[in-house]
Amino acid sequence: MPLDLSTTLVIGISATALFDLHEADRMFSEKAALDPDTAIDEYRAYMLAREDDLLSPGTGFPLIKALLRLNQHTLPGAPPIVEVVVMSRNSPETGIRVLQTIRAMDLGISRSAFTAGEPVTDYLEAFDVDLFLTTSVADAQRVIDSRTCAAAVLSPPPRNAPEPPEEQVRIAFDGDAVLFDEESELVYKKHGLAAFHQAEDNLQHVPLPEGPYAAFLKKLAKMQERLPMRVEHSPVRIAIVTARNSPAEMRVIRTMREWGVYVDQAFFLGGVGKGKVLGAFKPHIFFDDQEVHLRDAAGLVPSGRVPYLTGSLLASPAVLKEAEPLGAEPGSNAESERLGDDFGSPPE
């Protein structure tokens, strides 16, 4: 019988999000700009010559390592608590370096997909992926638009990220347009802070509509039920770090209750920068939709940008000019900038 992963948290991660393949990608991009016909052959030769050279950790590495530690609590005969699938546009031959590094670091990753230049996103549903981490803007956008699972574009690794407590997994989420849909944030952007606060106060007993990360958060909570300790003592620590403040905070707390999700910590910042709070929380990963917040956070902690749906009003300059992002400093650049591809194709 096929492996039942209904209670297993499944993470799909690109090779470039798990490991630092920046040099290999730079070489390929430079060669492709000069002669696309020979670039793949030269990239293959480059990777084969270095397949015994271990790769350095990428932005997603600390999260993956911490999540896989949870499998020590898996009961005999039960499916794993966490499963990780490495997904790469490398060919199987050029992917040997990635596989060698996984084994050398004893990561406990047994599943992988190498697509030789074709989109890895076509295989997310086949692998039952709940969250896809990548460095490709195009791939993350494709996943968000398909609504297959949660997805994020990871920022480059922070240079001096604080070490999270050992034996814990610490994940921080923004609220609007990440855990929740964009409805409330659009009220703010179109009508201003006073209207937003009034609307949220009036709706405090009405759960917020689900956003792109709602299903992932619920799966995370379901996974915690398999751990042998009370949720209050779980090694998985969940935080919401949002620019909301009173009177808009009550609706968030009641929504978590309605969803059956236990959140360990919540920070309602009301315009204060998120960086210092995140530095104190020490997450393995932080998810946000706005560049203004990610610029503050990505230099301190591993971070990922959650793309808006294609056609979203939040990505429209006409809407964004009407108000600053929720929690932005007055006069800051409100327009959502797209991260460039940190790593090119096809290596990923």
C-alpha positions as CSV (number, residue, x, y, z in Angstrom):
1,M,0.0,0.0,0.0
2,P,1.2,3.6,-0.7
3,L,2.6,5.5,2.3
4,D,-0.2,7.4,4.1
5,L,1.1,11.0,4.6
6,S,-2.2,12.5,5.8
7,T,-0.7,13.2,9.2
8,T,2.8,13.8,8.0
9,L,4.1,17.4,7.4
10,V,5.6,17.3,3.9
11,I,8.1,20.0,2.9
12,G,9.3,20.4,-0.7
13,I,12.5,22.4,-1.0
14,S,14.6,23.3,-4.0
15,A,18.2,22.4,-4.0
16,T,19.1,26.1,-4.0
17,A,17.0,26.8,-1.0
18,L,18.5,23.9,1.0
19,F,22.1,24.5,-0.1
20,D,24.2,27.4,-1.3
21,L,24.5,26.8,-5.1
22,H,25.1,30.4,-5.9
23,E,28.5,29.9,-7.5
24,A,27.2,27.1,-9.7
25,D,24.3,29.2,-10.8
26,R,26.5,32.2,-11.5
27,M,28.7,30.1,-13.7
28,F,25.7,28.8,-15.6
29,S,24.1,32.2,-16.0
30,E,27.4,33.7,-17.4
31,K,27.9,30.9,-19.8
32,A,24.2,31.0,-21.0
33,A,24.5,34.7,-21.7
34,L,27.4,34.1,-24.0
35,D,26.4,30.8,-25.6
36,P,23.1,29.1,-24.5
37,D,23.9,26.0,-26.7
38,T,27.0,25.1,-24.8
39,A,26.0,26.4,-21.3
40,I,24.3,23.1,-20.2
41,D,27.3,21.0,-21.2
42,E,29.7,23.3,-19.3
43,Y,27.4,23.3,-16.3
44,R,27.4,19.5,-16.3
45,A,31.2,19.4,-16.5
46,Y,31.4,22.0,-13.7
47,M,29.1,19.9,-11.4
48,L,30.7,16.6,-12.2
49,A,34.1,17.9,-11.4
50,R,32.9,19.1,-8.0
51,E,30.4,16.3,-7.1
52,D,32.5,15.3,-4.1
53,D,32.7,18.8,-2.8
54,L,30.1,19.3,-0.1
55,L,27.8,22.3,-0.4
56,S,27.3,24.9,2.3
57,P,23.9,25.3,4.0
58,G,21.3,27.5,2.3
59,T,18.5,29.6,3.8
60,G,16.2,26.7,4.3
61,F,18.8,24.3,5.8
62,P,18.2,25.2,9.6
63,L,14.5,24.8,9.3
64,I,14.8,21.4,7.5
65,K,17.3,20.1,10.0
66,A,15.2,21.1,12.9
67,L,12.0,19.7,11.4
68,L,13.6,16.3,10.6
69,R,14.7,16.0,14.3
70,L,11.0,15.7,15.2
71,N,11.0,12.2,13.6
72,Q,12.7,10.9,16.7
73,H,9.2,10.9,18.2
74,T,7.7,8.7,15.4
75,L,6.2,5.5,16.9
76,P,7.3,2.2,15.4
77,G,5.3,1.3,12.3
78,A,3.9,4.8,12.0
79,P,4.6,7.1,9.0
80,P,7.2,9.8,9.7
81,I,6.1,13.0,11.5
82,V,8.0,15.1,8.9
83,E,9.0,14.2,5.3
84,V,11.2,16.4,3.1
85,V,11.5,16.1,-0.6
86,V,14.4,17.8,-2.4
87,M,13.2,19.1,-5.8
88,S,15.7,20.3,-8.4
89,R,15.9,21.2,-12.1
90,N,19.3,19.5,-12.2
91,S,19.5,16.2,-14.1
92,P,20.0,13.2,-11.9
93,E,23.6,13.1,-13.0
94,T,24.4,16.7,-12.0
95,G,22.3,16.2,-8.8
96,I,24.8,13.8,-7.3
97,R,26.5,16.7,-5.5
98,V,23.3,17.5,-3.8
99,L,22.7,13.9,-2.8
100,Q,26.3,13.5,-1.6
101,T,25.9,16.5,0.7
102,I,22.5,15.2,2.1
103,R,24.2,11.9,3.0
104,A,27.3,13.5,4.5
105,M,25.2,15.7,6.7
106,D,23.0,12.8,7.7
107,L,19.8,14.8,7.1
108,G,17.5,11.8,6.8
109,I,16.1,12.9,3.4
110,S,15.3,9.9,1.2
111,R,12.9,11.4,-1.4
112,S,14.0,13.6,-4.3
113,A,13.0,14.8,-7.8
114,F,15.4,15.8,-10.5
115,T,13.6,17.2,-13.6
116,A,16.5,18.2,-16.0
117,G,15.2,21.7,-16.6
118,E,11.5,21.1,-16.4
119,P,9.4,22.9,-13.7
120,V,9.5,21.0,-10.4
121,T,6.2,22.6,-9.4
122,D,4.4,20.1,-11.7
123,Y,5.2,17.4,-9.1
124,L,4.2,19.0,-5.8
125,E,0.8,17.4,-5.7
126,A,2.3,14.0,-6.6
127,F,4.6,14.2,-3.5
128,D,1.7,15.5,-1.2
129,V,3.7,18.7,-0.5
130,D,2.3,21.1,2.2
131,L,5.0,23.8,1.8
132,F,7.3,24.5,-1.0
133,L,10.5,26.6,-0.4
134,T,12.4,27.9,-3.4
135,T,14.7,30.7,-4.6
136,S,12.8,31.0,-7.9
137,V,10.2,33.8,-8.0
138,A,8.5,32.2,-11.1
139,D,8.2,28.8,-9.4
140,A,6.7,30.3,-6.2
141,Q,4.3,32.4,-8.1
142,R,3.2,29.4,-10.1
143,V,2.5,27.4,-6.9
144,I,0.6,30.3,-5.3
145,D,-1.6,30.8,-8.4
146,S,-2.3,27.1,-8.6
147,R,-3.2,27.0,-4.9
148,T,-1.5,23.6,-4.7
149,C,0.2,24.4,-1.4
150,A,1.9,27.2,0.5
151,A,5.1,28.6,-1.1
152,A,7.7,31.2,-0.4
153,V,10.7,32.7,-2.2
154,L,13.6,32.5,0.3
155,S,15.9,35.5,0.8
156,P,19.7,35.0,0.9
157,P,20.9,33.5,4.2
158,P,21.4,36.1,7.0
159,R,25.1,36.4,7.9
160,N,24.7,36.5,11.7
161,A,21.3,34.9,12.5
162,P,20.8,34.2,16.2
163,E,20.8,30.5,17.0
164,P,17.3,29.1,17.8
165,P,17.1,27.0,21.0
166,E,18.2,23.5,20.4
167,E,15.6,20.7,20.0
168,Q,13.0,23.3,19.0
169,V,11.4,24.3,15.7
170,R,10.5,28.0,15.7
171,I,8.3,29.4,12.9
172,A,7.0,33.0,12.6
173,F,4.1,34.1,10.4
174,D,2.8,37.4,9.3
175,G,-1.0,37.6,9.4
176,D,-2.8,39.4,6.6
177,A,-2.2,38.0,3.0
178,V,-0.2,35.1,4.6
179,L,-2.3,33.2,7.2
180,F,-5.4,35.2,6.3
181,D,-6.6,36.4,2.9
182,E,-6.0,39.9,1.7
183,E,-9.6,41.3,2.4
184,S,-8.7,43.2,5.6
185,E,-5.5,44.6,4.3
186,L,-7.3,45.9,1.2
187,V,-9.7,47.8,3.6
188,Y,-6.7,49.4,5.1
189,K,-5.0,50.3,1.9
190,K,-8.2,51.7,0.3
191,H,-9.8,53.4,3.3
192,G,-7.0,54.0,5.8
193,L,-6.2,52.9,9.4
194,A,-9.3,54.2,11.1
195,A,-11.6,52.3,8.8
196,F,-9.5,49.2,9.1
197,H,-9.7,49.3,12.9
198,Q,-13.4,49.9,12.9
199,A,-14.1,47.1,10.5
200,E,-11.9,44.6,12.5
201,D,-13.4,45.6,15.8
202,N,-16.9,45.1,14.4
203,L,-15.9,41.7,13.0
204,Q,-13.9,40.5,16.0
205,H,-16.2,37.4,16.4
206,V,-16.1,36.5,12.7
207,P,-13.1,34.3,11.8
208,L,-10.8,35.8,9.2
209,P,-10.9,34.1,5.8
210,E,-8.1,31.6,5.1
211,G,-5.0,32.9,3.2
212,P,-2.3,31.0,1.4
213,Y,-0.7,29.6,4.6
214,A,-3.8,28.6,6.5
215,A,-3.8,25.0,5.3
216,F,-0.1,24.7,6.2
217,L,-0.6,26.1,9.7
218,K,-3.5,23.7,10.3
219,K,-1.3,20.8,9.1
220,L,1.4,22.0,11.4
221,A,-1.1,21.9,14.3
222,K,-2.2,18.4,13.2
223,M,1.4,17.2,13.2
224,Q,1.9,18.5,16.7
225,E,-0.9,16.1,17.9
226,R,1.5,13.2,17.1
227,L,4.2,14.5,19.5
228,P,4.2,12.9,23.0
229,M,3.9,16.1,25.0
230,R,1.2,18.6,25.6
231,V,1.0,21.3,23.0
232,E,2.1,23.9,25.5
233,H,5.4,22.0,25.9
234,S,5.8,21.1,22.2
235,P,9.2,21.7,20.6
236,V,7.3,23.4,17.8
237,R,6.9,27.0,18.6
238,I,4.6,29.1,16.5
239,A,4.5,32.9,16.5
240,I,2.4,35.5,14.7
241,V,4.3,38.7,14.1
242,T,1.9,41.3,12.6
243,A,1.6,45.0,12.1
244,R,-1.9,44.8,13.5
245,N,-2.6,46.3,16.9
246,S,-5.6,47.0,19.1
247,P,-8.5,46.9,18.3
248,A,-7.6,44.6,15.3
249,E,-5.8,42.0,17.4
250,M,-8.9,40.2,18.9
251,R,-10.1,38.9,15.6
252,V,-6.7,37.2,15.0
253,I,-6.8,35.4,18.4
254,R,-10.4,34.2,17.9
255,T,-9.6,33.0,14.4
256,M,-6.8,30.8,15.7
257,R,-9.2,29.4,18.3
258,E,-11.8,28.7,15.6
259,W,-9.2,26.9,13.5
260,G,-8.1,24.8,16.4
261,V,-4.5,26.1,16.2
262,Y,-2.5,26.7,19.4
263,V,-0.2,29.7,18.9
264,D,2.6,30.1,21.4
265,Q,3.3,33.8,20.9
266,A,1.7,36.7,19.1
267,F,3.2,40.2,18.6
268,F,0.8,43.0,17.6
269,L,3.3,45.7,16.7
270,G,1.2,48.6,15.4
271,G,3.9,49.9,13.0
272,V,7.0,49.1,15.0
273,G,9.6,47.3,12.9
274,K,9.5,43.5,13.0
275,G,13.3,42.9,13.0
276,K,14.0,43.3,16.7
277,V,11.1,41.1,17.7
278,L,12.1,38.5,15.3
279,G,15.7,38.7,16.5
280,A,14.5,38.0,20.0
281,F,12.1,35.1,18.9
282,K,14.9,33.5,16.8
283,P,12.8,31.7,14.3
284,H,14.1,29.1,11.9
285,I,12.0,30.9,9.2
286,F,9.8,33.9,9.0
287,F,7.1,34.3,6.3
288,D,5.8,37.7,5.2
289,D,4.2,39.1,2.0
290,Q,5.6,42.7,2.1
291,E,9.1,43.7,1.1
292,V,9.1,46.6,3.6
293,H,9.0,44.1,6.4
294,L,11.3,41.5,4.8
295,R,14.0,44.1,4.3
296,D,13.9,44.6,8.0
297,A,13.9,40.9,8.8
298,A,15.9,39.1,6.2
299,G,19.3,40.4,7.4
300,L,18.5,39.0,10.9
301,V,16.6,35.7,10.5
302,P,15.9,33.3,7.6
303,S,13.0,34.7,5.7
304,G,10.7,34.0,2.9
305,R,8.4,36.1,0.8
306,V,4.8,34.9,0.1
307,P,3.8,36.1,-3.4
308,Y,0.4,37.6,-4.0
309,L,-2.0,35.8,-6.4
310,T,-1.5,37.1,-9.9
311,G,-4.0,39.9,-10.4
312,S,-4.2,40.6,-6.7
313,L,-5.1,44.3,-5.9
314,L,-2.3,44.2,-3.3
315,A,0.2,44.0,-6.2
316,S,-1.4,46.9,-8.0
317,P,0.5,50.2,-7.8
318,A,-2.8,52.0,-8.1
319,V,-4.0,50.5,-4.8
320,L,-0.6,50.7,-3.1
321,K,-0.4,54.4,-3.7
322,E,-3.5,55.1,-1.7
323,A,-1.9,54.1,1.6
324,E,1.3,52.9,3.1
325,P,1.6,49.2,3.9
326,L,0.1,48.2,7.3
327,G,2.7,49.0,9.8
328,A,5.1,50.9,7.4
329,E,6.8,54.1,8.5
330,P,5.3,57.2,6.9
331,G,6.9,58.0,3.6
332,S,8.4,54.5,3.1
333,N,8.1,52.8,-0.3
334,A,4.8,51.1,-0.2
335,E,5.1,49.4,-3.6
336,S,5.7,45.7,-3.3
337,E,9.0,45.0,-5.0
338,R,9.6,41.6,-6.5
339,L,12.7,39.8,-5.5
340,G,14.8,38.9,-8.5
341,D,15.7,35.3,-9.1
342,D,18.5,34.6,-6.7
343,F,19.4,31.5,-8.7
344,G,18.8,31.0,-12.5
345,S,17.6,28.1,-14.5
346,P,18.0,25.2,-15.0
347,P,20.2,24.3,-12.0
348,E,18.0,25.3,-9.1
